[in-house]
Amino acid sequence: MQIIQFLAVCALAVGFGLPTLASTVLVERIDVRDLEMIDSVAEKYRGTPIDILISNAAIVADLTDPTPQVFGSLDYPLFAVFMETNVRGPLKIAEAFHDHVKMSEMNRIIMISSLSGSLGTGPTRLGGRVYYKTSKAALNMAMVTVARATAEDGIIVASLHPGGVKVEKLANFNVPGFMPPAESVGGMVDVIASLTPDQSGLFLDWKGRIQPW
Ligand SMILES: NC(=O)c1ccc[n+]([C@@H]2O[C@H](COP(=O)([O-])OP(=O)(O)OC[C@H]3O[C@@H](n4cnc5c(N)ncnc54)[C@H](OP(=O)(O)O)[C@@H]3O)[C@@H](O)[C@H]2O)c1
């Protein structure tokens, strides 16, 4: 059984239960803005079944200064960086590794999204950061479309909101209610393990609760 997850947060996943799901965890570091690099890693693993493909990479940008992504002071070149990292990259990863997931037993593609991209939710702590929020909304739409396109292959696609997680970069920020990474990752491991084909295309949180688009 193979899991491939991109980026550093994979270390958390390894520590909190994914080995109970998988006998082999593959970790590859990829710049998700680099389409050729994604193709190259996909080629490296051609013929290798991947049970659970997790795309976690995203940028929020400077947590102390939202100005470049707040309406009225928008830095337009930065918009492309957000969309390439938070939407195009995950979409390309899903497409590049589609065959690997299709030939596996569990057939899961998991996109780490955010409730910040939900149109049906009020303002979140991330306030007016239009680029981050727009990119996560777009990621969700992309994943719904991928879910429909891959349903015949038996692939289960899900967008997961990990909850408010006090990750390393938030160590110096006061974020009431944010949980330790172990709690979020542990929840997501359970959700990923229990997904069924009829849930493909859903936007769920770390407890498996359906989130508003
Ligand atoms: N923490 C929360 O409360 C929270 C809430 C909702 C959703 N999320 C989502 O959870 C996921 C993880 O976020 P996090 O809080 O753990 O933030 P994080 O610590 O900043 O992790 C983001 C990761 O993405 C990587 N990354 C950024 N640009 C990349 C690129 N071009 N190519 C490859 N990797 C790239 C970063 O790598 P480097 O460190 O090397 O730059 C980092 O490992 C994200 O999708 C985020 O939107 C987090």
PDBQT file of the ligand as one rigid body, heavy atoms in Angstrom, charges set to zero:
ROOT
HETATM    1  N1  LIG A 301      -2.833  25.791   9.899  1.00  0.00    +0.000 N 
HETATM    2  C1  LIG A 301      -4.130  26.007   9.766  1.00  0.00    +0.000 C 
HETATM    3  O1  LIG A 301      -4.810  26.464  10.718  1.00  0.00    +0.000 OA
HETATM    4  C2  LIG A 301      -4.823  25.704   8.463  1.00  0.00    +0.000 A 
HETATM    5  C3  LIG A 301      -6.192  25.968   8.381  1.00  0.00    +0.000 A 
HETATM    6  C4  LIG A 301      -6.861  25.672   7.212  1.00  0.00    +0.000 A 
HETATM    7  C5  LIG A 301      -6.174  25.106   6.147  1.00  0.00    +0.000 A 
HETATM    8  N2  LIG A 301      -4.840  24.871   6.242  1.00  0.00    +0.000 N 
HETATM    9  C6  LIG A 301      -4.172  24.266   5.092  1.00  0.00    +0.000 C 
HETATM   10  O2  LIG A 301      -3.318  23.238   5.532  1.00  0.00    +0.000 OA
HETATM   11  C7  LIG A 301      -2.230  23.094   4.609  1.00  0.00    +0.000 C 
HETATM   12  C8  LIG A 301      -0.942  23.161   5.382  1.00  0.00    +0.000 C 
HETATM   13  O3  LIG A 301      -0.836  24.465   5.940  1.00  0.00    +0.000 OA
HETATM   14  P1  LIG A 301       0.011  24.792   7.243  1.00  0.00    +0.000 P 
HETATM   15  O4  LIG A 301      -0.842  25.533   8.186  1.00  0.00    +0.000 OA
HETATM   16  O5  LIG A 301       0.728  23.568   7.689  1.00  0.00    +0.000 OA
HETATM   17  O6  LIG A 301       1.005  25.880   6.642  1.00  0.00    +0.000 OA
HETATM   18  P2  LIG A 301       2.546  25.814   6.400  1.00  0.00    +0.000 P 
HETATM   19  O7  LIG A 301       3.232  25.402   7.642  1.00  0.00    +0.000 OA
HETATM   20  O8  LIG A 301       2.916  27.115   5.765  1.00  0.00    +0.000 OA
HETATM   21  O9  LIG A 301       2.662  24.652   5.345  1.00  0.00    +0.000 OA
HETATM   22  C9  LIG A 301       2.511  24.909   3.996  1.00  0.00    +0.000 C 
HETATM   23  C10 LIG A 301       3.484  24.028   3.277  1.00  0.00    +0.000 C 
HETATM   24  O10 LIG A 301       3.366  24.291   1.873  1.00  0.00    +0.000 OA
HETATM   25  C11 LIG A 301       4.675  24.322   1.355  1.00  0.00    +0.000 C 
HETATM   26  N3  LIG A 301       4.746  25.077   0.111  1.00  0.00    +0.000 N 
HETATM   27  C12 LIG A 301       4.472  26.377  -0.097  1.00  0.00    +0.000 A 
HETATM   28  N4  LIG A 301       4.687  26.681  -1.389  1.00  0.00    +0.000 NA
HETATM   29  C13 LIG A 301       5.099  25.534  -1.998  1.00  0.00    +0.000 A 
HETATM   30  C14 LIG A 301       5.466  25.193  -3.327  1.00  0.00    +0.000 A 
HETATM   31  N5  LIG A 301       5.471  26.090  -4.311  1.00  0.00    +0.000 N 
HETATM   32  N6  LIG A 301       5.823  23.918  -3.586  1.00  0.00    +0.000 NA
HETATM   33  C15 LIG A 301       5.834  23.008  -2.611  1.00  0.00    +0.000 A 
HETATM   34  N7  LIG A 301       5.504  23.273  -1.342  1.00  0.00    +0.000 NA
HETATM   35  C16 LIG A 301       5.137  24.521  -1.038  1.00  0.00    +0.000 A 
HETATM   36  C17 LIG A 301       5.535  24.913   2.448  1.00  0.00    +0.000 C 
HETATM   37  O11 LIG A 301       6.847  24.497   2.232  1.00  0.00    +0.000 OA
HETATM   38  P3  LIG A 301       8.057  25.370   2.802  1.00  0.00    +0.000 P 
HETATM   39  O12 LIG A 301       7.950  25.324   4.280  1.00  0.00    +0.000 OA
HETATM   40  O13 LIG A 301       9.262  24.692   2.265  1.00  0.00    +0.000 OA
HETATM   41  O14 LIG A 301       7.845  26.747   2.264  1.00  0.00    +0.000 OA
HETATM   42  C18 LIG A 301       4.925  24.281   3.688  1.00  0.00    +0.000 C 
HETATM   43  O15 LIG A 301       5.545  23.044   3.965  1.00  0.00    +0.000 OA
HETATM   44  C19 LIG A 301      -2.380  24.220   3.580  1.00  0.00    +0.000 C 
HETATM   45  O16 LIG A 301      -3.029  23.703   2.427  1.00  0.00    +0.000 OA
HETATM   46  C20 LIG A 301      -3.283  25.216   4.288  1.00  0.00    +0.000 C 
HETATM   47  O17 LIG A 301      -4.010  26.026   3.391  1.00  0.00    +0.000 OA
HETATM   48  C21 LIG A 301      -4.140  25.159   7.383  1.00  0.00    +0.000 A 
ENDROOT
TORSDOF 0
